Amino acid sequence: MTRSSYRSVTQSGMLAALLLAASAFAMSDADARQAVAPEVKTDQGVKASSNTDLLKDFIHFTRIARYDVAGSVGRELISRNLSPRDFVTLVDSTGEGARFDETVGRAMRVADLEPLAGALYKLYETGRLEAARDPKEIAENIAKLTGTVQGRIRASARLKAAGEYAVPQLLTALMDRDNPALRSEAQRVLVDIGSQAVIPLATAMIGSDPAMQERLADVLGLIGHRSALPFLADVRMTSSIQNVTVAAERAMNRIDSGSAGSSVAELYIQLANRYYSQSRDVTSFPGEEYQLLWTFRPGAGLTMTGIRSSVFHEAMAMRLAERALQIDATSQEALSIWLASNLRREIQQPKDYDNPAYPSDRRDAMYFAVTAGAGPMQAVLARAIDAKDTLLARKAIAAIEQTAGSQALTAPGAYGVAGATRQPLVEALTYPNRRVQYESALAIGSSQPSGAFSGSDRVVPTLSAAVREASSKFAAILASDAEQYQAIRKILESDGYEVLSRGATLADLEGPIAEVPAVDIIVAIDPNPAEFAQLITQIRGTSRTAATPVLALTVPEAYPDLRRRYEIDSGVAVRPMAIAPEAVSKSAADLVLAASGGPIGTDEARDYASRSLRTLRDLALTRNAILPVEESVLPLIKSLGETTGATRQDVAEVLALIPQQRAQIALMDAVLATAGSERVMLINKVAVSAKRFGNQLEDRQIRRVLELARSRDAAESTAAAALAGSLNLPNADLLPLILGTEKGTR
């Protein structure tokens, strides 16, 4: 749908709603209040509206576009603190189920009602899920599978709604030898449940007796989902019972006839990669707070454990990679998946959360990362770069820096990517996030590389940029309307961002983006909903914005759909255009924090500058030919005039070690532009330069050195005199100092 047709449909709907609600707007405040909260008289006196009345009023006032009144009613209903199950009972008992669903969908498109409608919808959906997943309800529905036709149909539908939660009891029914009719019905329901039944059934198959293994292999084959393949191959490999191995192979051929020749470890790795990528087909409950982990013990049976969705995929990827390593201990890809998943688990795990898949007494992820060594961690870094996972990339670089020698840091190698020979740490120098750029440059620079490598020319400039630009924040705004651009620009600038010039398309911003180190956030104002996915693809496909988080401010009509579409993407946030400036500011801050760890703060920038200067100093002292520190001279000269205190001293120290005349001249100009103890420090740095590289000062500066040597300030004059001696000046220049024939200067 084009933008114009989208708007015309929306406007037509809004006009109809306004006409429908005309009489409602004519109501007085007193009438509205009475309509909102009609009193219910009882023998004990007067009480507020019943829950039923509140629900009906919320539906009524939303449908006639009295959103202010609907909001009041909805908030009162929420304040009653009904349990999810009670709220479902309320909706169903009033016969308003269909109208409730439709009304909530309408309210979600109204900016002021959207949070309230979302809360009511979540309450209703949670209640429905709780009812469907109740073990008692599941048991009752399984019992009805052998009853009347209508009873079987209703029971099957409810068990299918329960999904993965119904599998343990269905498995018990499946293996009931005394009730063949129930076994047949249980199998049919498990096949209907489909992908959600695969992992629990496959888990049970691995640890069960041969009879159950044969039966479960057949069921998994009938379900036909690829997630079963590694488990079927595992059973085929490990079982000594012919009926079991035949059933496993038969199921594999039913699912994928070409899988029979694949190695078991490779099949586990393929599935681990799908979990690592958080594919939809291995996510049973998208958008929910919890997923399920499964274990099976012959005595205890199949048991489920709830795990936070934020760490579920990592737990499964680690579990599958561990099994692949047990089968093939040489698998570098399995090891890299395990290491990457463990680091990402640590990044994403909520604070103080007791992760059932990773006991609190187990060593932290960095322990295993540094133990694995540089090669496997380069593979992890390659994964992070490919996925534009900024936080994982930084963890990987930190581990690599602790363990790798200079050759291991930059030497090409095949790192877990078939057919590719890569230099992940060198690739990170151009990663579209400044923290990753700085940290990779620091890792390479501090290793003092002795052999040439492609990309070496980017290391010193990146270290120099860390000295001057680490605390800068850059934002880009995509907006066709100049007024909207200015409004958002004002908000971002108040948060410390340098905002690039306006662009209606990403192509318009190509030049401005190329002129800054990296873009910290892109704000897209009123993007065309039909083209937004294409815009995200375009941003992700451009090297300098591939990891940049995107905040979309969209029209209310498009907001619910876009929000649901990107709710699990930590790099994209969708908000209504009508939100207040402080909400825009908070949304931007939360997004940047989730995607990249937040903007670089003052203390962090100072630390990057200090580490970079130490690295540049060490490169200068060793005269490293691979990373010539001379490439940093111009940025450092600029920094010399912009910094103070310890940072300025560090900058001066590096400049004093660079064999270029402009470095020595810049140091002396800084001497003349300052006073006091800082002047003495800078004079000493000029002396260091002169002793290493000889006198490179201009005549005007030499005259000033001699004048300073006659200063009444003892420290200043002594330092200047020492500098004069380092310059190896002719006797004629020194004679006035010796004879004291000229007056001192201040």
N, C-alpha and C positions, 0 to 999 in steps of 0.2 A: 504494500500500500504506500502510495506517495505521501509526502508530508502534507500537501494541500488536502488530499482526500481524507487523510487521517484526522486533520483538524476539522474538516467540514462535518464528518460523522460525529465527532465529539461535540461540536458546537450545536448540531441538531439535537443531540440527546440532552444537552444542558438546557436548551430552549424549551424542550418538552417538559423537562423537570420543573423549570421555573413557572411555566404556565400551570402545571398541575398543582404547584405549591402556592399559587397566588393568594388563595383564600387563607392559607395558613399564616402567611406573612402579615395578614390583616389582623391577626389575633392580638389582643392586648397582652402585656406582660403577665397580668393576673390570670388571664385565660390560659396562657401557655403553661404557667406554673401548675394550674389546676389540672391541665391535661397531662402534664408530666408526672405529677404526684397525687393522683386522686386518693382521697382518704378511704380507708376500709374500716367501717364501724363494727365493733364487737361488743359483747356484754361487758368486757373489762374497760371499755373506753374506745379511744381512737388510736390507730397505728398507721404507719407509713404504707406506701404501695406494696402490694405483694410482688414476689419475684416474677410471677406470671404476667402481671400488669406491666412491670418494667420491661420485660422482654418484648411484649407486644408493642409498647410505646416506642422502644428503640427501633423496631422494624418499621412502624408507621411513620415516625418523624423523619427517618432516613429516606424513606420512599417518597415523601412529599418535599424533600430538600430543606427541611428545617434542621439543618446540621447542628446549630447551636443547642437546640432542645434535645436532639438525639444524643449529643455529646454528654449533656447533663444526665440523661437517663442511663446511658451506657456506663458512665463513671459510678453512678449509684449502684447499678447491678454488679459491677466488678467489686465494689466495696463490701458487698454481702459475703465475699470470700467463700463462694460455693466450691465444693470439690469438683474436679473434672467430671466424675461419674454422675454427681447430682445435677450438674449443668446439662449434661446430655439427657438425663431424665426430664429436666424442665423443658428443654426444647422439644423432645419427642412427645411429652404429655400434652403439650399445647397444640400439637398438630402443625407446628410452624416450621418443621424441618426444611422443606423446600424453600419457603420464603426467607428463612434465616440464611441459608446458603447464598441465595441471590442478593439479599440485603447486605451481607458482609462484603460480598464482592463489589457492590456499588460503593459502600463506605470506604473500602480500601483505596478507591480512586479519588477520595477527598482528603486533602492534605491534613486538615484539622482532625478528621476522624480516623485516619489511617492507623495510628498506634493503638487506639481503642479497639477498632475493628480487628486488628491483628491479634490483640490479646483475647478477645472473645472467640475468634476462630481457633486460636491455639488451645484455649480451654476446651472447646467442643471436640476438636480433633484428638486432644490428649485423652479426654473421657471415652471417646469411641475406641481408641487404641487400648486403653486400660481394660475396657469391657471385653474386647476381642481377645486380649492376651491373658486374661484371668485364668489361672490353671484350672479352677473349678468349672468355668464356662467351657474351656477346651475339653475337659473330661466329659462333660455332659453332651457336648456336640459329637464327640467320637462315639459315644454310646448310641447316638441317634443315627449313625451311619448305616445301621442295619435295620432301621425302622421303616416307616412309611415313605413313599416316594417324595412327598412334599417335605417331610422331615429330613430326608437325606439331602435334598437340594439345599434347604436352609442351613443344615449343619455343615455341608461342604463349603458353602459360601462363607460362613463365619470362620471356619478353620483356615480357609485361604486368606481371609483378612488378618488372622492371627499370624500367618506366615511362619517365619523362623521360630517363633515362640511355641508353636504347636508341634514342632518336630520331635522332641523327646517322647511325648505321649503317643504320637503317631508311630514312632519307631517301636514302642512297646506293643502297640496293636499289630504292627506289621509282622512281628515275630511270635504272635499268639498262635501256637500250633493247634489249639483246641477250638479255634473259631475261624475257619477258612473264609467265611463271608466277610468278617471284619478285616482280615488280612488283605483281601482283595480291595475293599473300599479304602483302607488306609493307604495302600499303594497308589490307588487312583488319585487320592487327595495330595499325596506327596509329589506326584508327577505334576499335578496342577499347580502346586505352590512354586515349582520350578527352581530358579536360581537360588532362592533363599534357603532351599532345603539341601543344597549341594554340600556346603562345608560341614554342617553337622553330620550328615549321613556319611561323608567321606572320612570324617574324623572317627566316627564309630566303626567304619569298615576297617581302618588300619589296625585297630586294637582288639577286634572281636574274633570270635571263633570261626572256623572255616564255613560253617553253614550260613552264618550271618553275612560273612564276606561275600559268598556267592549271591545271596539274595540282594544285598545292597549294591553289588556291582551291576546286577540287572536293572535295579531301579535307577541308578545313576545313568546307565545307558539310555533308559527311556526318557529321563529328563533332558539329556542331550546337551548339557552345558559344559563348555571347555574347562571350567575350573575343576572338574572332576578328573581330568586326564592325568596329572602327576600322581594322584593317589591310586588310581587304577593301575598305572604303570608300576608303582611301588609294590602293590599287592602282587601283581604278575611276577615281579622280580623276586620277591621274598617268600612267596608261598610255595610249599612243596606239594600242595594238593592240586591234582590236575583239574578237577571241576572248578576250583577257584581261579586258576590261571586262565582257563578257557573262558570263564565268565568275564574276567577282567579284560581280556583281549577282545572279546565280542563287544563289550560295552565301548571300548576305545574305538573300534572300527565303526560303531554306530555313530559316535560323536564326531570322529574325524578319521577317515580311513588312512590318512597319511601319517597319523601320529604313532602308529605301532612301531616304527623304526626309530623314533626319537629316544635319546637317552633320558633316563629318569631324572637325573640332576638338571638337565636342560629344561625339562617340562616344569620342574619346581621353580627354576629361575624365571621362566616366562610368566608364571603365575605371580611370583614375587614382584616382578616388574609391574604387573597390572595393579597390584595393591600399592606399590610405591607411587605409581602415577595416579592413584585414587580414582581409578576408572569407575564409571557408574555401574558397570555390570558386576562389580565385586563390593558394592555398597548397598547393603540391604535397606537401610533406613536413612536416605539422604535428608539432610535438614534437621535430623533429630540429635539430641544431646548424647545419646548412648547407642553403641552397637554391641554385638555379642561375640564373645570368645567361647570356644567349645573345647571340652576335654572328654575323654572316654576311658573308663576303667571297667574291666569285666564285672567286678563286684558292684560298683556304684552306678554303672550305666553312663548315659550321655548327660552331661551337665553343662549349663550355660553360666557365663559370668558377664555382667555388664561392664563395659569399658568406655571411657569418654571417646567420642568420635574424633577428637583432636589428635589422639594417639593410637586409634584403632588400626589404621592402615599400616602404620609403622610396626605395630606389634605383629600383624600378620606377615608382613614382608620379612621381618626378622625370623619368625618361626619357619617360614618356607625356605629362607636362605640357609638356616641352620641345618635343615634336613638335606638340602642340596650339598652342603659341605660335608656332612656325614657320609654321603654317597661318593662325592668326589672332592677330596680335600685340596686338590690343586686348582679349583675353580676360582679365578680372580674376580669374575663378575659376581659370583655368589658372595664373596667376601666384601666387595665394594657395596653391594646392596645392603648387607647387614650393617656395615659401618655407617653408611649414609642414613639408613633408617634409624639407627640408634642416636646419631647426632640430631636428626630432625625430631625424634621423640623428645629429646632433652630440650630442644628449642620450643616445642609446641605444648609440652606438658604443663597443665595449670599448676600454679604454686601450691605446695603442700598436698598435692593429689597423690593418693596411694594407688599407684598403677598396678593392677593385678598381674600384668604381663612383665613387670620389671620391678622386683622387690627393692625396697629402699636401702637394703644393706648391700646391694650389688654395686660394684665400682661405677663411677660416672663414665659417660660416653668418651670423654677425651682420653681417659686411660687406655681404652681399647684402640682409639685412633692413633695415638703415638706408638703403641705397641706394634700395630700393624706395619708401620714404616711408611716411607715416602711414596713408594709405588702404588699401593692400594689407596692411599689418601689422594694421590693425584687423580685416580679414577673417581673418587668421591667428588673432587673439585670439578672434574669434567661433567659429572652428572649435574652438579649445582649450576654450572654455567649453562648447560643445555636447557635446564628447567627454569633458568633465571631466578634461582632460589638464593637470594642475597645472604640471608642469615646462615644458611648451610655453607655457602662459599667462604664466608669469613671463618667459620669453625674449621673448615678443611685447611685453609691457609695457615691458621694458627698451629695446627698439628704438623703440617709439612715443615714449617719453619723450625720446629723443635727437633726434627729428626734427620732432615736431608742435608747432604753436602752440596757444594755449589754445582757439581755436575748433575746430581739427581734432580736439582731444582729446575734446570733448563733443558736437559737432554730430552730429545723426542722419544716417545715410547707409546706403545699401544695400551691405552688405559680403559679397558672395559667397553670399548666401542669397536664393534666388528669392522675390520678393514681400515681403521683410522689410526694414523700415527699423529699424536698430538703433544703439545706443550701446554698443559692446562694452566700452569702458573704464569706463563707468558701471555696466554690468552686473557687471563684475568686483568692484565694491564689495560685492556680496552673494554672491560666489563662496564656496563652503564650504571655504575654506582661508585661514588668516590671512595668510600671506605674500602671496598674490594680493590680498587686501583691502588690506593695508598699501601694497603697491607701486602699486596703481592710485590709491589716495588720495594718495600722494606725487607721482605723475605729474600728477594733476589739480591738486593744491594748489600745486605749484611752478610751474605754468604761469600762475598768477594769472588765472583766467578772468574775463572782463569781461561776459559775457552769461549770463543765467539758463538753467538746464537742469534737466530732471527728474532727481532723484537728488542734487542739490547738497547737500541736508540730511544726507547720509550721510558726506560727506568729512571734515569737522572731527571728528565723533565717532570716526571710524575712526582718524584721526591721534592723537587723545587715547588711544584704546585701545592703540595701538602704544607709547605712553609707559609705560603701566602693566602691560599684560598680555602683551607679546610673548613672554616666557620661560615663560609658563604652558603646561602640557600637560594636555589633557582626554581622558578615556577613558570609553566607555560599555560596559557589559556586559549582554548579553542572556542571562539564565539563569532557569530556573524553579526551580532548587534553590538555597537560600540558602547552604548550605555550599560548593558549587562557586563561587558568586559571591564569597564571602569569600576563598577560596583564590586565585582569579585577581586579586581586588582587591589582596591583599597583594603579589603579584608586581608589578603595575602601579604601585602606590604606591612600592615600593622603587626603581622606575625613574623616579620623579619625576612621575608622572601624578596629577592630581586626578580621582578616579573618581566618576562620577555614581551616584546611587542605583539600586538594582536594578530591572530591568524584565524581565518574561517576554516581552513583545512590544515592537515598536518604538513602538506607541501609548502604552505605559506610560512610555516615555522622552521623549515629546514635550515635556512641561513642562520637565524638567531640561535637555534639549538647547537649548531656547529661551533659557535663562538664561546660557549661556556663549557666548563669541565664535565658537568652532568646535570640533567634536569631531575629535581627531587620529586616533583609532582606535576601532573597535567590535570587541569580542570576543563571538562567539556560541558559547555552551557547549552542546554536545550538541544541535545543531539537527536537526530532523526531516529526514532525507535527501530524502524525497519533496517537502518543501516548501522546501528551501533555496534553489532557484532563484527561487522566489516572494519569499523574504525579501530576496535580493540586489536583485531588481527593485524591491521596496518601499523599500529603503534608497536606491537610485539615483534613485528617483522623488520623494524628499523633498528639498526645496531645501537644508536645512541639513546633510544627510548625503550629498548626491549624489556628492561626491568623496572621502568618508571611506573609507580602506582597512578591510577586514573580515578578521579572523582567526577562522576556524572551528575549534573544538576538538571533534572528532567521535569516535564510537565506532569501534573498529578495523574492524568489518564494513563500515561505510560509507566509511571513509577512502580506499581505492584509487579507487573510482568518483568521489568528489567531487574528489579531487586531480587526476585526469585531466581532469575537466570544466573545471577552472579553472586549469590549468597555464599557460596563456598570458595570463591576466588578471593584470596587475601590481597590481591593486587588491584581489585576494582571495588569501588563503593558507589552506590546509587542513592541519591537523596532528592527530595522534591525541591523545585526551584524556590518555593515560597518560604523555606525555612529561614530563621533569623541569622544575621551575620555571625553571632557567637556560635550558632550550630554549624555553620559552614566551617568556621575556624576549628571547632572541635572535630568535625568529620575529617578534615584534612589532616589534623594532627594524629588522630587514631589510625587513619589509613597509612600514613607514612611510617608510623611506629610498627604496625603489623607487617608491612611489606619489606621494610629495610632497617628497622631498629630505630627509626626516628631521625630527625635532623642531627647533624654533628654539633654538639654543644660547645661552649667556650672552653671548658676544661679538656674535653676530648680533642678539640682542635689544637690546643696548646701542646697536648701530649703527642699528637701526630707531628707537629712542627719540631718538637724537641727530638723525637726519634729520627725524623728525616735528616735533621741537621747533624746528628751524631753519625748517621750512616754516610752522609756526604763528606763529613770530616775524615772518617776512616778511609773512604775511597780516595780522598785527596792525599792523605798521608802515605798510602801505599802506591799512589800513582797508577791506579788500576787502569789498564789499557782497554779493557772491555767496556767499562762504564766510566768514560772520561768526565770528571766532575766539572770541567770547563763549560759543559753545556748548561750548567746551572747559573752561570755568572750574572746574566741579565735579571732573572727573577730575584736573585739574592741581592743585587744592588738595589732593586726596588724595595725589597723587604727591609733593607738597612735603614731606609728613610721612613718606614711605616711602623717599625717595631720599637719596643723599649725594653729595658731591664735585661733579664737573663736571655730572652729570645734574641735580642739585638746582639748581645755578646756572642752567642752561638753563631749567628749569621756572620759577624765580623771574623770569627775564628775560621770559618770555612773560606771566606773570601781571602783571608791572609794566606791560605794554602793553595790558591789558584794562581798558576803562573801566567797571568795576563795583566798588562799594564792598566787596563780599565778597572780591574779589581783593586789595585793599589791606589789608584787615583780616587776611586769612590770612597775607600776607607779614609783617605786624608780629607776629602770634602766633608765627610761625616764628622771628623775631628773638629773642623772649623765651624760646623753648624751647632756644636753642643758645648757644654761647659761642665766643670766639676769633675766628680769621680768617673762619670761616663766618658768624658774627654780623655782622661788618663788611660782608661781601658782601651779606647780606640787608638790612642797614640802607640800603645804597646803592640796592638795588632798590626799597625803599619810597620813597626819595627820588625815583627816576625816576617812579614812579607819581604821587607828589604833585605833581611839576612838570608832568606831563601832564594830570592830571585834578583837581588840587586836593586839599585835606585831606578825607579820607573816614574818618579813624580815629575810634575811640571814645575817650571821655574817659579811660578807664582806660589806654589805650595811649599817649595823649599824655603823661600823667603819667610813664609809664615812659620815654618818649623823653627827657624833661627830666632824669630821673634818670641815664640813660645818658650824657647830655651832660656830667655832672659826674664820670664815671668816671675812675679814675686811669690806665686804659689809654689812652694817647694816641690810637692809631688808632681805638679804639671811641668815645672821647669826641668826636673830631673828626668822625667820620662821623655820630654822633647829632646833633651841633650843626648840621651841614649839613642833616640831615633836618628839624630844628626850623625852620631858616630856610625850607625848602621848604614847610613846613606853613602858613606865613604866620600864625603865632600872635600873639595880642594881646600888647602890651608888658608887661602885668601878668604874663604867664606867663614872659616872657624876663628880667624885671628881676632875679630872684635869680641868674641866670647871670652877668649883667653885673656886679652888685655883689658876687658871691661871698659872699652872706650865709648859704648853707647848706653843710654839710659834703658833701664828695664821697662818692660811693657806689662800691662795688665791683661 
